[in-house]
Amino acid sequence: MKSKKINIWQAKFIMPALTDSLKKLNPLMMIQSPVMFIVEMVTIVTTFIVLYDVVTGKSVAFDLQICLWLWFTIIFANFAEALAEGQGRAQADSLKKNRSEAKAKRLLNDGSTEIISALQLKKEDMILLEDGDIIPGDGEVALGTALIDESAITGESAPVIRECGGDRSGVTGGTRVLSGKITVRISANPGESFLDQMIGMVEGAKRQKTPNERALNMLLIALTVLFIIVVVTLKYFAAYMGVHVTLAILIALLVCLMPTTIGGLLPAIGIAGMDRLLQYNFIAMSGRAVEAAGDVDVVLMDKTGTITLGNRMATEFIVLEEGEAKELAHAALLSSLADDTPEGRSIVVLAKEKLGIHGSDIRAPEGAVFFPFSAETRMSGIDWNGHRIRKGSYDAVREFVSAKGKPLPEKAQKIVATIAAEGSTPLLIAQDEQILGAVRLKDVLKEGISGRIAKLRQMGIKSIMITGDNPLTAATIAAEAGVDDFVAEAKPATKLELIRSYQEKGHLVAMIGDGTNDAPALAQADVAVAMNAGTQAAREAANIVDLDSNPTKLLDLVEIGKQILITRGALTTFSVANDVAKYFAIIPAIFIVGYPQLRVLDIMHLSSPESAVLSAVIFNAIIIPALIPLALRGVRYNPTSASALLRRNLGIYGLGGLMLPFVGIKIIDLLISTLHLL
């Protein structure tokens, strides 16, 4: 489920971002971005040069314009980061509205309850929740079953069931109990809930640079040092050639040649990527996990709840004798009225469809005696009008019939064997001593799962289904879903061993889980996605939590990770190409005065050396805000090979980065000449 995106291009976001841009001029904050910190330092030097010009009576027109545009360069870079943070703050404000200040009914040792503020709850406290109560904090259902409205957190309108035990016991603070009575064990202290983590993450307080981002920063620093050396030696080279180059020109040249474009946009790209993650209702415990998702090449998925809906559904009635289809459907309907399991309810739905019964009301026959389904009997049924009708597993119904001295018909045995061989589950239906037929129960694939798995394959990601089912059933589901491989009869240790074996071969492995038995595998996986509705152990072992508890969203997570990496790569390519183009646009114009032979390299025919430098500085300043929308939105990801991606980057961002400065600088030069700014 994708949440509503916040439109940040409004005055209420832009004005605070501009204010924050000025606050970020603090050198203690700027030093976090080494490239822009150097730009600020040389800009301060340029400011003193302008003041010196004023004091000594020199012309300040050129130096002043250089100084102002250098300050604009820094402010525009800060604006990109501030705007991304503003988007995060807007999401945080929206999330804060979901934090409940409600009261909580805390259970005491003697069984009584006390009413306290939700903010007073501590980890391991037990609270009682009933119809209409707001869940005051994250926890696990320790007793009971309830229908929960999670729309305040996930945006999903459909309510969900949360119950004690199993893998659907987790509840989130800020959600609401629609019906039912449950006892919840609080799993987080105040300020440590998932909602608090989301708020902290989007506000940027805990955001740390990822390894990829740190490596890119080192590259930018290396390029900056290189161009500092180039500019410093250029002063002596110019003196040797008899060309006078002022300190302001050298500073302007340094700023234009340094990778200021990507240096200014890099923080915004990272922050926007984390914000994008939240739009899809993921909580990332680390930026490393998000970027690792972009490089994942193997993903392990549980069959139940991930590939299939998790409940077997009745899909077909198979009669033992021709012409008894309606009799079989009617017997299946009656015998399933006392079966409240998802399988039993699906049989009722299928029987109503076959019998042409409309509406939700089905009246129990008068005088009927029901036999509810239980794990012990593995049957449900009804005694009515002198007949005994039962529906259940092969063994249970065989015993029911055999008790009356009737052997199980050979045809019924063949039907059961055929259904099992096709990877489905057979249930038999009997009336008195006679077998009427069978019901096929089948794991139903989640809608669209085959397409998503196919798309993972397009991305070069191998999908592996993990299930405790027998190999025959597993093979059937795997073939329908289109997964690349499967492991049947898997135990918790099997998942862990499989992840380790792939990691030893150099693969990055993603694992999706929601149960306590998934925790060891989640802790081992490079990208571990836990369902928010799952157990506390699974959530604590994971590095990413999906608030929607929708395993098929792994594809969204992978695309977000790849989009962050691709956006950085694309804008870095553009920035480096941009710097190369500015170098060849400015240097000939500066030295053409001393060496007219360089005129052949002056393909742009700029008005003067001063106009060339000023035009480059202006272009360098305005290109950063021009690229802010791209940095915040991200470069669109399409499944393709690494070589095709490299060609696209070089063709679009590399060639664009080379050509755009020539065009932009020439246009600005013409405007400077026309307006007589120099």
KAFEN-V906273 format. One record per residue. N is the residue number from 1. SS is DSSP state (2 for helix, 1 for strand, 0 for the rest). Layout:
[[N SS] [N SS]]
This chain:
[[1 0] [2 0] [3 0] [4 0] [5 0] [6 0] [7 0] [8 0] [9 0] [10 0] [11 2] [12 2] [13 2] [14 2] [15 2] [16 2] [17 2] [18 2] [19 2] [20 2] [21 2] [22 2] [23 2] [24 0] [25 0] [26 0] [27 2] [28 2] [29 2] [30 2] [31 0] [32 0] [33 0] [34 2] [35 2] [36 2] [37 2] [38 2] [39 2] [40 2] [41 2] [42 2] [43 2] [44 2] [45 2] [46 2] [47 2] [48 2] [49 2] [50 2] [51 2] [52 2] [53 2] [54 2] [55 2] [56 2] [57 0] [58 0] [59 0] [60 0] [61 2] [62 2] [63 2] [64 2] [65 2] [66 2] [67 2] [68 2] [69 2] [70 2] [71 2] [72 2] [73 2] [74 2] [75 2] [76 2] [77 2] [78 2] [79 2] [80 2] [81 2] [82 2] [83 2] [84 2] [85 2] [86 2] [87 2] [88 2] [89 2] [90 2] [91 2] [92 2] [93 2] [94 2] [95 2] [96 2] [97 0] [98 0] [99 0] [100 0] [101 0] [102 0] [103 1] [104 1] [105 1] [106 1] [107 1] [108 0] [109 0] [110 0] [111 0] [112 0] [113 1] [114 1] [115 1] [116 1] [117 1] [118 2] [119 2] [120 2] [121 0] [122 0] [123 0] [124 0] [125 0] [126 1] [127 1] [128 1] [129 1] [130 0] [131 0] [132 0] [133 0] [134 1] [135 0] [136 0] [137 0] [138 0] [139 1] [140 1] [141 1] [142 1] [143 1] [144 1] [145 1] [146 1] [147 1] [148 1] [149 1] [150 0] [151 2] [152 2] [153 2] [154 2] [155 0] [156 0] [157 0] [158 0] [159 0] [160 1] [161 1] [162 1] [163 1] [164 0] [165 0] [166 0] [167 0] [168 0] [169 0] [170 1] [171 1] [172 0] [173 0] [174 0] [175 0] [176 1] [177 1] [178 1] [179 1] [180 1] [181 1] [182 1] [183 1] [184 1] [185 1] [186 1] [187 0] [188 0] [189 0] [190 0] [191 0] [192 0] [193 0] [194 2] [195 2] [196 2] [197 2] [198 2] [199 2] [200 2] [201 2] [202 2] [203 0] [204 0] [205 0] [206 0] [207 0] [208 0] [209 0] [210 0] [211 2] [212 2] [213 2] [214 2] [215 2] [216 2] [217 2] [218 2] [219 2] [220 2] [221 2] [222 2] [223 2] [224 2] [225 2] [226 2] [227 2] [228 2] [229 2] [230 2] [231 2] [232 2] [233 2] [234 2] [235 2] [236 2] [237 2] [238 2] [239 2] [240 2] [241 2] [242 0] [243 0] [244 0] [245 0] [246 0] [247 2] [248 2] [249 2] [250 2] [251 2] [252 2] [253 2] [254 2] [255 2] [256 2] [257 2] [258 0] [259 0] [260 2] [261 2] [262 2] [263 2] [264 2] [265 2] [266 2] [267 2] [268 2] [269 2] [270 2] [271 2] [272 2] [273 2] [274 2] [275 2] [276 2] [277 2] [278 2] [279 2] [280 0] [281 0] [282 1] [283 1] [284 1] [285 0] [286 0] [287 2] [288 2] [289 2] [290 2] [291 2] [292 2] [293 2] [294 0] [295 0] [296 0] [297 0] [298 1] [299 1] [300 1] [301 1] [302 1] [303 0] [304 1] [305 0] [306 0] [307 0] [308 1] [309 1] [310 1] [311 1] [312 1] [313 1] [314 1] [315 1] [316 1] [317 1] [318 1] [319 1] [320 0] [321 0] [322 0] [323 0] [324 0] [325 2] [326 2] [327 2] [328 2] [329 2] [330 2] [331 2] [332 2] [333 2] [334 2] [335 2] [336 2] [337 0] [338 0] [339 0] [340 0] [341 0] [342 2] [343 2] [344 2] [345 2] [346 2] [347 2] [348 2] [349 2] [350 2] [351 2] [352 2] [353 2] [354 2] [355 2] [356 0] [357 0] [358 0] [359 0] [360 0] [361 0] [362 0] [363 0] [364 0] [365 0] [366 0] [367 0] [368 0] [369 1] [370 1] [371 1] [372 0] [373 0] [374 0] [375 0] [376 0] [377 0] [378 0] [379 1] [380 1] [381 1] [382 1] [383 1] [384 1] [385 0] [386 0] [387 1] [388 1] [389 1] [390 1] [391 1] [392 1] [393 0] [394 2] [395 2] [396 2] [397 2] [398 2] [399 2] [400 2] [401 2] [402 2] [403 0] [404 0] [405 0] [406 0] [407 0] [408 0] [409 0] [410 2] [411 2] [412 2] [413 2] [414 2] [415 2] [416 2] [417 2] [418 2] [419 2] [420 2] [421 2] [422 0] [423 0] [424 0] [425 1] [426 1] [427 1] [428 1] [429 1] [430 1] [431 1] [432 0] [433 0] [434 1] [435 1] [436 1] [437 1] [438 1] [439 1] [440 1] [441 1] [442 1] [443 1] [444 1] [445 1] [446 0] [447 0] [448 0] [449 2] [450 2] [451 2] [452 2] [453 2] [454 2] [455 2] [456 2] [457 2] [458 2] [459 0] [460 0] [461 0] [462 1] [463 1] [464 1] [465 1] [466 1] [467 0] [468 0] [469 0] [470 0] [471 2] [472 2] [473 2] [474 2] [475 2] [476 2] [477 2] [478 2] [479 2] [480 2] [481 2] [482 0] [483 0] [484 0] [485 1] [486 1] [487 1] [488 0] [489 0] [490 0] [491 0] [492 2] [493 2] [494 2] [495 2] [496 2] [497 2] [498 2] [499 2] [500 2] [501 2] [502 2] [503 2] [504 2] [505 0] [506 0] [507 0] [508 0] [509 1] [510 1] [511 1] [512 1] [513 1] [514 0] [515 0] [516 2] [517 2] [518 2] [519 2] [520 2] [521 2] [522 2] [523 2] [524 2] [525 0] [526 0] [527 1] [528 1] [529 1] [530 1] [531 1] [532 0] [533 0] [534 0] [535 0] [536 2] [537 2] [538 2] [539 2] [540 2] [541 2] [542 0] [543 0] [544 1] [545 1] [546 1] [547 0] [548 0] [549 0] [550 0] [551 2] [552 2] [553 2] [554 2] [555 2] [556 2] [557 2] [558 2] [559 2] [560 2] [561 2] [562 2] [563 2] [564 2] [565 2] [566 2] [567 2] [568 2] [569 2] [570 2] [571 2] [572 2] [573 2] [574 2] [575 2] [576 2] [577 2] [578 2] [579 2] [580 2] [581 2] [582 2] [583 2] [584 2] [585 2] [586 2] [587 2] [588 2] [589 2] [590 2] [591 2] [592 0] [593 0] [594 0] [595 0] [596 2] [597 2] [598 2] [599 2] [600 2] [601 2] [602 0] [603 0] [604 0] [605 0] [606 0] [607 0] [608 0] [609 2] [610 2] [611 2] [612 2] [613 2] [614 2] [615 2] [616 2] [617 2] [618 2] [619 2] [620 2] [621 2] [622 2] [623 2] [624 2] [625 2] [626 2] [627 2] [628 2] [629 2] [630 2] [631 2] [632 2] [633 2] [634 0] [635 0] [636 0] [637 0] [638 0] [639 0] [640 0] [641 0] [642 2] [643 2] [644 2] [645 2] [646 2] [647 2] [648 2] [649 2] [650 2] [651 2] [652 2] [653 2] [654 2] [655 2] [656 2] [657 2] [658 2] [659 2] [660 2] [661 2] [662 2] [663 2] [664 2] [665 2] [666 2] [667 2] [668 2] [669 2] [670 2] [671 2] [672 2] [673 2] [674 2] [675 2] [676 0] [677 0] [678 0]]
